[in-house]
Amino acid sequence: MFAIPLGAPESPLGEKAELRPLEPWRAPEFLAHMDRGREYIGEYIGLPDVTQDLDAARAYLGSYAEKQAADAGRIFGIWLDGTLVGGVLFRTFDAASGTCEVGCWLEPAAVGRGLVTRAAGVLIDWAVEERGIHRVEWVVSAGNRASVKVAERLGMVRDGVLREAHPYRGVRHDLEVWSTLAPEWRAHRVSAERCGPFRR
């Protein structure tokens, strides 16, 4: 087991945030987290819909354990003061082609603290520097402005819009595709380090 600090170990508010693997044995904790944030998280993504009970939560985390074993994806939780409050993942991961897609979610109590931006930065940095990934994608519903802002803070470029590409809860949503390429990410990281500490 590992835990990666997200930012300073202790903030002025006494918060401590960590990024850890989100494994199937954590299904009860994961389900409790989903229950706390189900409505908010589910506004734009279907994660709460596929984790309605303990068996479904365990199966979802198990699917990512299988993806990790196949080197095709990974999932991590974000803990704040010892409570699971969100997560980030490699929804897809293709080392052979040098591409992956990163995604995220967060419950309302943890919004506005920069946790997702820092956690996603850890994943992107690992993908680029450790695995040689060249292109990292971020695909988001156009209405999900909070997630769009994360892409912007990560220095990503908006590639375009897939119009009405995502049918979700009876509505067809536009999808924005954002990306960063390895050289762009390295330049962004250097710029971010000038402004403050950057943690891999």
Backbone hydrogen bonds, N-H to C=O, Kabsch-Sander energy under -0.5 kcal/mol:
donor,donor_aa,acceptor,acceptor_aa,energy
4,I,19,L,-2.5
6,L,17,A,-2.1
7,G,5,P,-0.8
11,S,15,E,-1.4
14,G,11,S,-2.2
18,E,79,W,-2.5
19,L,4,I,-2.3
20,R,77,G,-2.3
22,L,75,I,-1.9
23,E,21,P,-0.8
26,R,23,E,-2.4
27,A,24,P,-1.8
30,F,26,R,-2.7
31,L,27,A,-2.8
32,A,28,P,-2.1
33,H,29,E,-2.1
34,M,30,F,-2.5
35,D,31,L,-2.6
36,R,32,A,-1.7
37,G,33,H,-1.7
38,R,34,M,-1.0
41,I,37,G,-3.2
42,G,38,R,-2.1
43,E,40,Y,-1.2
44,Y,41,I,-0.8
45,I,41,I,-1.1
49,D,46,G,-0.7
50,V,46,G,-1.2
50,V,47,L,-0.8
51,T,48,P,-0.9
57,A,53,D,-2.6
58,R,54,L,-2.6
59,A,55,D,-2.4
60,Y,56,A,-2.4
61,L,57,A,-2.3
62,G,58,R,-2.4
63,S,59,A,-2.0
64,Y,60,Y,-1.2
65,A,61,L,-1.7
66,E,62,G,-2.1
67,K,63,S,-1.9
68,Q,64,Y,-2.6
69,A,65,A,-2.1
70,A,66,E,-1.6
71,D,68,Q,-1.5
72,A,67,K,-3.3
73,G,67,K,-0.6
74,R,90,F,-1.0
76,F,88,V,-2.7
77,G,20,R,-2.9
78,I,86,G,-2.8
79,W,18,E,-2.9
79,W,77,G,-0.5
80,L,83,T,-2.9
81,D,16,K,-3.5
83,T,80,L,-1.6
85,V,78,I,-3.0
86,G,78,I,-1.0
87,G,105,W,-2.3
88,V,76,F,-1.8
89,L,103,G,-2.0
90,F,74,R,-2.6
91,R,89,L,-0.9
91,R,101,E,-1.7
92,T,101,E,-1.0
93,F,72,A,-0.9
94,D,99,T,-2.9
98,G,94,D,-1.3
99,T,94,D,-1.8
100,C,135,R,-1.6
101,E,92,T,-2.1
102,V,137,E,-2.8
103,G,89,L,-2.2
105,W,87,G,-1.9
107,E,85,V,-2.9
110,A,107,E,-1.8
111,V,108,P,-1.6
113,R,110,A,-0.8
118,R,114,G,-2.1
119,A,115,L,-2.7
120,A,116,V,-3.1
121,G,117,T,-1.8
122,V,118,R,-1.7
123,L,119,A,-1.8
124,I,120,A,-2.8
125,D,121,G,-2.5
126,W,122,V,-2.2
127,A,123,L,-2.7
128,V,124,I,-2.6
129,E,125,D,-2.8
130,E,126,W,-2.2
131,R,126,W,-1.2
131,R,127,A,-0.5
132,G,128,V,-0.7
133,I,127,A,-2.7
134,H,98,G,-1.9
135,R,98,G,-2.6
136,V,180,T,-2.7
137,E,100,C,-2.9
138,W,178,W,-2.6
140,V,138,W,-0.5
140,V,176,E,-2.4
142,A,174,D,-2.6
144,N,141,S,-2.0
145,R,143,G,-1.9
148,V,144,N,-1.9
149,K,145,R,-2.4
150,V,146,A,-1.4
151,A,147,S,-2.0
152,E,148,V,-2.1
153,R,149,K,-2.7
154,L,150,V,-1.9
155,G,152,E,-1.8
156,M,151,A,-2.4
157,V,179,S,-3.2
159,D,157,V,-0.9
159,D,177,V,-2.4
160,G,177,V,-1.3
162,L,175,L,-3.5
163,R,161,V,-0.9
165,A,162,L,-1.3
165,A,173,H,-0.7
166,H,173,H,-2.2
168,Y,166,H,-0.5
168,Y,171,V,-3.3
171,V,168,Y,-1.4
173,H,166,H,-2.9
173,H,171,V,-0.6
175,L,162,L,-2.3
176,E,140,V,-3.4
177,V,160,G,-2.6
178,W,138,W,-2.7
178,W,176,E,-0.6
179,S,157,V,-2.1
180,T,136,V,-2.0
182,A,134,H,-2.2
185,W,181,L,-2.8
186,R,182,A,-2.3
187,A,183,P,-1.9
188,H,184,E,-2.5
189,R,185,W,-2.7
190,V,186,R,-2.1
191,S,187,A,-2.1
192,A,188,H,-2.7
193,E,189,R,-2.4
194,R,190,V,-1.4
195,C,191,S,-0.9
196,G,192,A,-1.0
